[in-house]
Amino acid sequence: MVGFMLVSVVLIALVVALLTHVIWLVGWAIGKIVHFSLAYAPFGWAALILVLLSWSVMAYGFWIGRVQFSVRNVDYAHPSMPESFEGYKVVHISDLHLSTFNDKPEIVRSIVDSVNAQSPDLICFTGDLISLGVDEALPFADDLRRLKAKDGVVSVLGNHDFVIYSRKYKTPEERMAEVRRLVHFQESDLGWKLLRNEHIFLQRGDERIAVVGVDNHSCKKQGYQTVSLGDLPKAMDGTEGFRFLLSHDPTHWDAEVLPQTDIPLQLSGHTHSAQIRLFGWSPASWVFDETAGLYTKKDESGVRSLYINVGLGSTLPIRIGCDGEITVLTFHRGRGE
């Protein structure tokens, strides 16, 4: 992580300095043609200032922004919510990318403590526990086992959990062996319920709701293509009434969930909101229609909602204006507008 950051710092400095000097060089060449002298000093100072500014921003993003997180409370209402689930509290976390915290393992302990402090009824993790391999997660097993909720921890697999970005695994068989290792780690070592195109029921008295979970399902027309292994009809089979979906990639919502189901709520991660947010804007909006937070749409099935958690870990080791997030969703029976 530190090595990657140092390489990035050098590359950014070279790009910024080169760009400034190219602009000066073009101006100098034009000046020679039209007999105009273009001073170098302002461009040299501009290059120095821009390099120092970029270094400062990256230093903040690495040393401070990368390890900051906050708790966000969201009230969620829907008319089909059973009365016995009034006030039911779901803590939603996503995209831990545990290698993020190799140099600061105490942050994971703090995340776990903060989640538990919410006294959740259920903890939902919407994928990308790792970035390149299961070994990244092993040092954090004791902390992750401490996550506690009345109805336990449920999770799904994200695109990184299928180790598609690692050069270590040369064949599909090797990759799937590592995926099975991750599945075993979550279910046996951590005691989580991993939903792989399946569902579970949560019971309160005579009433129940379903939690539906699918493997990462990347859809076309927005986002970037990763893996599409979700089987939503299979996962939904046997459910009715209020149910909510855990699906790592939010592009699944527009592509399949809205047009083909009546699922009222989807929880996702994946976008990280590009780990950069400036005055409410994120470069993730160049790629995704929905980037962070709560989205609602109305159709013949009523009000449909998508919540995107911006994650807690990082793929690039910086966060600027986009702290990691622990989302606390409190369920209510109501119109959901």
C-alpha positions as CSV (number, residue, x, y, z in Angstrom):
1,M,0.0,0.0,0.0
2,V,2.8,2.5,0.9
3,G,4.9,1.4,-2.1
4,F,1.9,2.0,-4.4
5,M,1.4,5.4,-2.9
6,L,5.0,6.4,-3.4
7,V,4.9,5.3,-7.1
8,S,1.7,7.3,-7.5
9,V,3.2,10.4,-6.0
10,V,6.2,10.2,-8.4
11,L,4.0,9.6,-11.4
12,I,1.6,12.5,-10.6
13,A,4.5,14.9,-10.1
14,L,5.9,13.9,-13.4
15,V,2.6,14.3,-15.2
16,V,1.8,17.7,-13.6
17,A,5.3,19.1,-14.2
18,L,5.4,17.7,-17.8
19,L,2.0,19.2,-18.6
20,T,3.0,22.6,-17.4
21,H,6.3,22.6,-19.3
22,V,4.6,21.4,-22.5
23,I,2.2,24.4,-22.3
24,W,5.2,26.7,-21.8
25,L,7.1,25.0,-24.7
26,V,4.2,25.4,-27.1
27,G,3.9,29.1,-26.1
28,W,7.6,29.6,-26.4
29,A,7.6,28.1,-29.9
30,I,4.6,30.2,-31.0
31,G,6.4,33.3,-29.5
32,K,9.5,32.6,-31.7
33,I,7.3,32.6,-34.8
34,V,5.4,35.8,-33.9
35,H,8.4,37.5,-32.2
36,F,7.0,37.4,-28.7
37,S,9.1,36.4,-25.7
38,L,7.3,34.1,-23.2
39,A,8.9,34.1,-19.8
40,Y,9.6,30.7,-18.2
41,A,9.5,31.7,-14.5
42,P,5.6,31.8,-14.1
43,F,5.3,28.3,-15.6
44,G,8.1,27.0,-13.5
45,W,6.5,28.3,-10.3
46,A,3.1,27.0,-11.5
47,A,4.6,23.6,-12.0
48,L,6.1,23.6,-8.5
49,I,2.9,24.8,-6.8
50,L,0.8,22.3,-8.6
51,V,3.1,19.4,-7.7
52,L,3.1,20.5,-4.0
53,L,-0.6,20.9,-4.1
54,S,-1.2,17.5,-5.6
55,W,1.2,15.9,-3.1
56,S,-0.6,17.6,-0.2
57,V,-4.0,16.3,-1.4
58,M,-2.7,12.8,-1.9
59,A,-1.0,12.8,1.5
60,Y,-4.3,13.8,3.1
61,G,-6.2,11.2,1.2
62,F,-3.7,8.5,2.2
63,W,-2.9,9.3,5.8
64,I,-6.3,10.7,6.9
65,G,-9.1,10.2,4.4
66,R,-8.3,6.6,3.8
67,V,-9.0,5.6,7.4
68,Q,-11.8,7.9,8.3
69,F,-15.4,6.6,8.4
70,S,-18.7,7.8,9.7
71,V,-22.1,6.4,10.7
72,R,-25.1,7.4,8.5
73,N,-28.6,6.9,9.8
74,V,-31.4,6.3,7.2
75,D,-35.1,5.8,7.9
76,Y,-36.7,3.5,5.4
77,A,-40.5,3.1,5.1
78,H,-42.6,0.8,3.0
79,P,-46.3,-0.1,3.2
80,S,-45.7,-3.8,2.9
81,M,-43.3,-3.8,5.9
82,P,-44.8,-6.1,8.6
83,E,-45.8,-4.3,11.8
84,S,-43.7,-6.5,13.9
85,F,-40.6,-5.2,12.0
86,E,-41.3,-1.6,12.9
87,G,-38.0,-0.2,14.1
88,Y,-36.0,-3.1,12.8
89,K,-32.4,-2.0,12.5
90,V,-30.1,-3.1,9.6
91,V,-26.5,-2.1,9.6
92,H,-25.2,-2.1,6.0
93,I,-21.5,-2.2,5.3
94,S,-19.6,-2.9,2.1
95,D,-16.3,-3.0,0.3
96,L,-13.9,-3.6,3.2
97,H,-11.0,-4.4,0.8
98,L,-9.1,-5.5,3.9
99,S,-5.7,-5.0,2.5
100,T,-6.5,-1.3,2.9
101,F,-5.8,-1.7,6.6
102,N,-2.6,-3.8,6.6
103,D,-0.7,-0.9,8.1
104,K,-3.5,0.2,10.4
105,P,-5.3,-2.9,11.7
106,E,-6.8,-0.9,14.6
107,I,-9.2,0.8,12.1
108,V,-10.9,-2.6,11.5
109,R,-11.3,-3.0,15.2
110,S,-12.8,0.5,15.4
111,I,-15.2,-0.3,12.5
112,V,-16.4,-3.5,14.3
113,D,-16.9,-1.6,17.6
114,S,-18.9,1.1,15.8
115,V,-21.1,-1.4,14.0
116,N,-21.8,-3.3,17.3
117,A,-22.5,0.0,19.1
118,Q,-25.6,0.5,16.8
119,S,-27.2,-2.6,18.5
120,P,-28.2,-4.0,15.0
121,D,-30.9,-6.5,14.5
122,L,-29.1,-7.6,11.3
123,I,-25.7,-6.8,9.7
124,C,-25.6,-6.9,5.9
125,F,-22.3,-6.9,4.0
126,T,-22.6,-6.3,0.3
127,G,-19.4,-7.7,-1.0
128,D,-15.7,-7.1,-1.7
129,L,-14.2,-8.4,1.5
130,I,-10.9,-8.7,-0.3
131,S,-9.1,-7.2,-3.4
132,L,-6.8,-10.0,-4.7
133,G,-6.9,-13.0,-2.4
134,V,-8.2,-14.6,0.8
135,D,-4.8,-14.1,2.6
136,E,-5.6,-10.4,2.9
137,A,-8.5,-11.3,5.2
138,L,-6.9,-13.8,7.5
139,P,-5.2,-11.3,9.9
140,F,-8.6,-9.7,10.6
141,A,-10.6,-12.8,11.3
142,D,-10.7,-12.3,15.1
143,D,-12.0,-8.8,14.7
144,L,-14.6,-9.7,12.1
145,R,-15.9,-12.6,14.2
146,R,-16.8,-10.0,16.8
147,L,-19.5,-8.5,14.6
148,K,-22.8,-9.2,16.5
149,A,-26.4,-8.7,15.6
150,K,-29.6,-10.4,16.9
151,D,-30.2,-12.1,13.5
152,G,-26.5,-12.4,12.6
153,V,-24.4,-11.3,9.7
154,V,-25.5,-11.9,6.0
155,S,-23.2,-11.3,3.1
156,V,-22.8,-11.6,-0.7
157,L,-19.8,-11.8,-3.0
158,G,-18.6,-8.8,-5.0
159,N,-16.5,-8.6,-8.1
160,H,-13.2,-8.6,-6.2
161,D,-14.3,-11.6,-4.2
162,F,-14.0,-13.7,-7.4
163,V,-10.3,-12.8,-7.6
164,I,-10.6,-11.7,-11.2
165,Y,-7.9,-9.0,-10.8
166,S,-5.1,-11.3,-9.4
167,R,-2.4,-12.6,-11.7
168,K,-1.6,-15.3,-9.2
169,Y,-4.5,-17.6,-10.5
170,K,-3.8,-18.7,-14.0
171,T,-6.8,-20.8,-14.7
172,P,-10.6,-20.7,-14.0
173,E,-10.1,-23.7,-11.7
174,E,-7.5,-21.9,-9.6
175,R,-9.7,-18.9,-9.3
176,M,-12.8,-20.9,-8.3
177,A,-10.7,-22.8,-5.7
178,E,-9.8,-19.4,-4.1
179,V,-13.5,-18.4,-4.2
180,R,-14.4,-21.6,-2.4
181,R,-11.7,-20.7,0.1
182,L,-13.3,-17.3,0.7
183,V,-16.7,-18.9,1.0
184,H,-15.4,-21.2,3.7
185,F,-13.7,-18.3,5.4
186,Q,-16.9,-16.3,5.7
187,E,-19.2,-19.2,6.6
188,S,-17.0,-21.3,8.8
189,D,-14.3,-19.0,10.2
190,L,-16.5,-15.9,10.6
191,G,-19.9,-17.5,11.1
192,W,-21.5,-15.3,8.5
193,K,-24.4,-16.4,6.3
194,L,-23.2,-16.0,2.7
195,L,-26.1,-15.8,0.3
196,R,-25.2,-17.2,-3.1
197,N,-28.3,-16.8,-5.2
198,E,-30.5,-17.7,-2.3
199,H,-32.5,-16.2,0.5
200,I,-33.2,-16.4,4.2
201,F,-36.3,-15.5,6.3
202,L,-36.3,-13.2,9.3
203,Q,-39.0,-14.0,11.8
204,R,-40.8,-11.8,14.3
205,G,-43.7,-13.6,15.8
206,D,-46.0,-14.8,13.1
207,E,-44.6,-12.3,10.5
208,R,-41.5,-12.6,8.4
209,I,-39.5,-10.8,5.7
210,A,-37.0,-12.3,3.3
211,V,-33.4,-11.3,2.7
212,V,-32.4,-12.2,-0.9
213,G,-28.7,-12.3,-1.9
214,V,-27.0,-12.8,-5.3
215,D,-23.5,-13.3,-6.5
216,N,-22.0,-10.2,-8.2
217,H,-24.1,-9.3,-11.2
218,S,-22.6,-6.7,-13.5
219,C,-25.0,-5.3,-16.1
220,K,-24.5,-3.5,-19.4
221,K,-25.1,0.2,-20.4
222,Q,-23.5,1.7,-17.3
223,G,-20.6,0.9,-14.9
224,Y,-17.8,-1.3,-16.1
225,Q,-18.1,-5.0,-16.8
226,T,-16.8,-7.4,-14.2
227,V,-18.6,-10.7,-13.6
228,S,-22.2,-11.6,-13.9
229,L,-23.0,-14.7,-11.8
230,G,-26.2,-13.6,-10.1
231,D,-29.4,-15.6,-10.5
232,L,-32.1,-13.4,-9.1
233,P,-35.1,-15.7,-10.1
234,K,-33.5,-18.6,-8.2
235,A,-32.7,-16.4,-5.2
236,M,-36.2,-15.1,-5.0
237,D,-38.0,-18.4,-5.5
238,G,-40.3,-19.1,-2.6
239,T,-40.4,-15.5,-1.3
240,E,-43.3,-13.2,-1.1
241,G,-44.4,-10.0,0.7
242,F,-41.7,-7.6,1.8
243,R,-38.1,-8.7,0.9
244,F,-35.0,-6.8,0.2
245,L,-32.0,-7.6,-2.0
246,L,-28.3,-7.7,-1.4
247,S,-26.5,-7.2,-4.7
248,H,-23.0,-5.8,-4.9
249,D,-23.2,-4.0,-8.2
250,P,-25.9,-1.2,-8.3
251,T,-26.3,-1.5,-12.1
252,H,-28.3,-4.6,-11.3
253,W,-31.1,-2.4,-10.1
254,D,-31.9,-0.6,-13.3
255,A,-31.1,-3.7,-15.5
256,E,-33.1,-6.4,-13.8
257,V,-34.5,-5.6,-10.4
258,L,-36.8,-2.7,-11.5
259,P,-38.1,-4.1,-14.8
260,Q,-38.5,-7.8,-13.8
261,T,-39.4,-7.9,-10.0
262,D,-41.3,-6.1,-7.4
263,I,-38.5,-6.0,-4.8
264,P,-38.9,-2.7,-2.9
265,L,-35.3,-2.3,-1.6
266,Q,-31.8,-3.2,-2.9
267,L,-28.6,-2.7,-0.9
268,S,-25.4,-2.3,-2.9
269,G,-21.8,-1.1,-2.8
270,H,-19.2,-1.3,-5.5
271,T,-19.0,2.4,-6.7
272,H,-16.9,3.7,-3.7
273,S,-18.2,7.0,-5.0
274,A,-14.8,6.9,-6.8
275,Q,-13.3,7.6,-3.3
276,I,-13.5,11.3,-4.3
277,R,-16.3,13.7,-3.6
278,L,-16.0,17.5,-4.1
279,F,-18.9,19.7,-3.2
280,G,-21.3,16.7,-3.6
281,W,-19.9,15.7,-7.0
282,S,-18.0,12.5,-7.6
283,P,-16.2,11.3,-10.8
284,A,-18.2,8.0,-10.3
285,S,-21.0,9.9,-12.0
286,W,-19.1,9.5,-15.3
287,V,-19.6,5.8,-15.0
288,F,-22.7,5.0,-12.9
289,D,-26.2,6.4,-13.0
290,E,-26.4,6.0,-9.2
291,T,-23.3,6.5,-7.2
292,A,-24.0,6.9,-3.4
293,G,-26.8,7.1,-1.0
294,L,-30.6,6.5,-1.4
295,Y,-32.4,6.5,-4.7
296,T,-36.1,6.0,-5.2
297,K,-38.3,5.5,-8.2
298,K,-42.1,4.9,-8.6
299,D,-43.6,2.4,-10.9
300,E,-46.7,0.1,-10.9
301,S,-45.2,-1.9,-8.0
302,G,-45.0,1.3,-5.9
303,V,-41.9,3.1,-4.5
304,R,-38.7,1.2,-5.2
305,S,-35.5,2.1,-3.5
306,L,-31.7,1.5,-3.9
307,Y,-29.2,2.3,-1.3
308,I,-25.5,2.5,-2.3
309,N,-22.9,2.3,0.5
310,V,-19.6,4.0,-0.5
311,G,-17.6,1.3,1.3
312,L,-15.0,1.3,4.1
313,G,-11.9,0.1,2.3
314,S,-10.1,1.3,-0.8
315,T,-8.9,0.0,-4.1
316,L,-6.6,3.0,-4.6
317,P,-5.2,4.0,-1.2
318,I,-6.8,7.4,-0.9
319,R,-10.2,8.9,0.0
320,I,-10.8,12.6,-0.5
321,G,-14.0,14.1,0.7
322,C,-15.6,10.6,0.8
323,D,-15.2,9.0,4.2
324,G,-15.9,5.3,4.6
325,E,-19.5,4.6,5.6
326,I,-21.5,2.5,8.1
327,T,-25.1,2.8,7.2
328,V,-27.9,2.2,9.8
329,L,-31.2,1.6,8.1
330,T,-34.2,1.6,10.4
331,F,-37.3,0.0,9.0
332,H,-40.8,1.5,9.3
333,R,-44.2,0.7,8.0
334,G,-45.3,3.6,5.9
335,R,-45.7,5.1,2.4
336,G,-42.0,5.2,1.7
337,E,-42.0,8.5,-0.2
